[in-house]
Amino acid sequence: MKKTETIVQKLITVIDNKDILEAACGGAEFSNAASAYARSVSCIDLDDSRLHLADPNTVQFEIMDAAQMRYADETFDTVFLYNAFAHVQSQWEAIETECRRVLKPDGSIYIIATWKVDIALMRDLFGDRAEWNGAFFIVRIDKNR
């Protein structure tokens, strides 16, 4: 089983039949895996050069800055960043604000890492809020916290 399929299974309760967004999606591997269960999957990135891996039948991709999303307020149940924190860390405050804005009232942001550089940055910024779940280092941020 691929890592993305494993983490989708671990987080199935926040994916199954939900409207989800993957910000800074890269090749959209996480979005592809989640699309088997989610009601809708959107993913955004500043660059589409790696998007040949995305399945256009199940994943809606847009070139978009996660710090300035064009989505309406309260569009998604869950927002994910998968192995992308090193890419967005310098803009994290603006991205977090935008992620909270597009989340539905009971929604959450999940920052997930398996790469050492992401894990180190997440440890520095989030401290004890970041936890291991198997091979995945995860931070959960609820909209209303």
TORZA-642356 format. One record per residue (C-alpha): residue number from 1; x, y, z. Coordinates in steps of 0.25 Angstrom, whole numbers, plus 5000, padded with zeros to 4 digits. Each point is the difference from the previous one (the first is absolute). Example, Ala and Ser with C-alpha at 12.3 -4.5 7.8 and 13.67 -1.06 7.14 Angstrom:
BEGIN
nuti:1&X:5049&Y:4982&Z:5031 $
nuti:2&X:5006&Y:5014&Z:4998 $
***
This chain:
BEGIN
nuti:1&X:5000&Y:5000&Z:5000 $
nuti:2&X:5005&Y:5014&Z:4996 $
nuti:3&X:5003&Y:5010&Z:5012 $
nuti:4&X:4989&Y:5009&Z:4994 $
nuti:5&X:4990&Y:4988&Z:5001 $
nuti:6&X:5004&Y:4997&Z:5014 $
nuti:7&X:4998&Y:5014&Z:5005 $
nuti:8&X:4987&Y:5001&Z:4993 $
nuti:9&X:4995&Y:4988&Z:5008 $
nuti:10&X:5005&Y:5005&Z:5013 $
nuti:11&X:4992&Y:5013&Z:4998 $
nuti:12&X:4988&Y:4994&Z:4993 $
nuti:13&X:4990&Y:5006&Z:5009 $
nuti:14&X:5004&Y:5014&Z:4996 $
nuti:15&X:5001&Y:4996&Z:4985 $
nuti:16&X:4988&Y:4991&Z:4998 $
nuti:17&X:4989&Y:5007&Z:4993 $
nuti:18&X:5006&Y:5013&Z:5003 $
nuti:19&X:5004&Y:5012&Z:4991 $
nuti:20&X:5015&Y:5001&Z:5001 $
nuti:21&X:5011&Y:5009&Z:4996 $
nuti:22&X:5015&Y:4997&Z:4998 $
nuti:23&X:5008&Y:5013&Z:5000 $
nuti:24&X:5014&Y:5000&Z:4994 $
nuti:25&X:4997&Y:4987&Z:4994 $
nuti:26&X:5012&Y:4997&Z:4991 $
nuti:27&X:4997&Y:4988&Z:4992 $
nuti:28&X:4986&Y:4998&Z:5008 $
nuti:29&X:5004&Y:4986&Z:5005 $
nuti:30&X:4992&Y:5002&Z:5012 $
nuti:31&X:4988&Y:5006&Z:4993 $
nuti:32&X:5000&Y:4988&Z:4990 $
nuti:33&X:5000&Y:4990&Z:5012 $
nuti:34&X:4989&Y:5008&Z:5008 $
nuti:35&X:4991&Y:5001&Z:4987 $
nuti:36&X:4996&Y:4986&Z:5002 $
nuti:37&X:4992&Y:5004&Z:5013 $
nuti:38&X:4998&Y:5015&Z:5000 $
nuti:39&X:4987&Y:5006&Z:4994 $
nuti:40&X:5009&Y:5011&Z:4993 $
nuti:41&X:5015&Y:5002&Z:4999 $
nuti:42&X:5006&Y:5013&Z:4996 $
nuti:43&X:5015&Y:5003&Z:5000 $
nuti:44&X:5008&Y:5012&Z:4998 $
nuti:45&X:5014&Y:5003&Z:4997 $
nuti:46&X:5008&Y:5012&Z:4994 $
nuti:47&X:5006&Y:4991&Z:4989 $
nuti:48&X:4993&Y:4989&Z:4992 $
nuti:49&X:5013&Y:4994&Z:4995 $
nuti:50&X:4998&Y:4987&Z:5009 $
nuti:51&X:4986&Y:4999&Z:4997 $
nuti:52&X:5001&Y:4989&Z:4989 $
nuti:53&X:4997&Y:4990&Z:5012 $
nuti:54&X:4987&Y:5006&Z:5004 $
nuti:55&X:4987&Y:4993&Z:4995 $
nuti:56&X:4992&Y:5011&Z:4993 $
nuti:57&X:4987&Y:4992&Z:5002 $
nuti:58&X:5001&Y:5000&Z:5015 $
nuti:59&X:5008&Y:5012&Z:5004 $
nuti:60&X:4998&Y:5014&Z:4997 $
nuti:61&X:5013&Y:5007&Z:4999 $
nuti:62&X:5002&Y:5015&Z:4999 $
nuti:63&X:5013&Y:5009&Z:4999 $
nuti:64&X:4998&Y:5008&Z:5013 $
nuti:65&X:5007&Y:5007&Z:5011 $
nuti:66&X:4996&Y:4993&Z:5013 $
nuti:67&X:5002&Y:5014&Z:5007 $
nuti:68&X:4990&Y:5006&Z:4991 $
nuti:69&X:4989&Y:4990&Z:4996 $
nuti:70&X:4989&Y:5003&Z:4991 $
nuti:71&X:4990&Y:4990&Z:5007 $
nuti:72&X:4988&Y:5005&Z:5008 $
nuti:73&X:5000&Y:5000&Z:5015 $
nuti:74&X:4996&Y:4987&Z:5006 $
nuti:75&X:5002&Y:4991&Z:4988 $
nuti:76&X:5008&Y:4988&Z:5005 $
nuti:77&X:4998&Y:4990&Z:5012 $
nuti:78&X:5015&Y:4998&Z:5001 $
nuti:79&X:5013&Y:5006&Z:4994 $
nuti:80&X:5013&Y:4992&Z:4999 $
nuti:81&X:5014&Y:5004&Z:4997 $
nuti:82&X:5008&Y:4987&Z:4997 $
nuti:83&X:5015&Y:5000&Z:5000 $
nuti:84&X:4999&Y:5015&Z:4997 $
nuti:85&X:5004&Y:5008&Z:5012 $
nuti:86&X:5014&Y:5004&Z:4996 $
nuti:87&X:4994&Y:5006&Z:4988 $
nuti:88&X:4990&Y:5008&Z:5007 $
nuti:89&X:5006&Y:5003&Z:5013 $
nuti:90&X:5005&Y:5014&Z:4997 $
nuti:91&X:4985&Y:5004&Z:4997 $
nuti:92&X:4994&Y:4991&Z:5011 $
nuti:93&X:4992&Y:5011&Z:5007 $
nuti:94&X:4993&Y:5005&Z:4987 $
nuti:95&X:4998&Y:4986&Z:4996 $
nuti:96&X:4994&Y:4995&Z:5013 $
nuti:97&X:4990&Y:5012&Z:5000 $
nuti:98&X:4996&Y:4997&Z:4986 $
nuti:99&X:4998&Y:4985&Z:5004 $
nuti:100&X:4992&Y:5004&Z:5012 $
nuti:101&X:4991&Y:5009&Z:4991 $
nuti:102&X:4997&Y:4989&Z:4990 $
nuti:103&X:4997&Y:4989&Z:5011 $
nuti:104&X:4986&Y:4997&Z:5004 $
nuti:105&X:4996&Y:5004&Z:5015 $
nuti:106&X:5005&Y:4986&Z:5005 $
nuti:107&X:5011&Y:4998&Z:4990 $
nuti:108&X:5015&Y:4997&Z:5003 $
nuti:109&X:5013&Y:5002&Z:4993 $
nuti:110&X:5010&Y:4988&Z:5000 $
nuti:111&X:5015&Y:5003&Z:4997 $
nuti:112&X:5006&Y:4986&Z:4997 $
nuti:113&X:5015&Y:4997&Z:4999 $
nuti:114&X:5009&Y:4989&Z:4997 $
nuti:115&X:5012&Y:5008&Z:4995 $
nuti:116&X:5010&Y:5004&Z:5010 $
nuti:117&X:5001&Y:5014&Z:4996 $
nuti:118&X:4984&Y:5002&Z:5002 $
nuti:119&X:5001&Y:4992&Z:5013 $
nuti:120&X:5011&Y:5009&Z:5006 $
nuti:121&X:4993&Y:5013&Z:4995 $
nuti:122&X:4987&Y:4995&Z:5006 $
nuti:123&X:5006&Y:4996&Z:5013 $
nuti:124&X:5006&Y:5015&Z:5001 $
nuti:125&X:4987&Y:5007&Z:4998 $
nuti:126&X:4990&Y:4990&Z:5006 $
nuti:127&X:5007&Y:4993&Z:5011 $
nuti:128&X:4992&Y:4991&Z:5008 $
nuti:129&X:4988&Y:5002&Z:4991 $
nuti:130&X:5007&Y:4991&Z:4989 $
nuti:131&X:4998&Y:4985&Z:5003 $
nuti:132&X:5005&Y:4987&Z:4993 $
nuti:133&X:4990&Y:4991&Z:4994 $
nuti:134&X:5007&Y:4988&Z:4995 $
nuti:135&X:5010&Y:5006&Z:4990 $
nuti:136&X:4993&Y:5013&Z:4999 $
nuti:137&X:5002&Y:5013&Z:5008 $
nuti:138&X:4987&Y:5007&Z:5001 $
nuti:139&X:4995&Y:5013&Z:5005 $
nuti:140&X:4985&Y:5002&Z:5001 $
nuti:141&X:4995&Y:5015&Z:5000 $
nuti:142&X:4985&Y:5001&Z:5003 $
nuti:143&X:4993&Y:5012&Z:4993 $
nuti:144&X:4995&Y:5006&Z:5013 $
nuti:145&X:5012&Y:4999&Z:5009 $
***
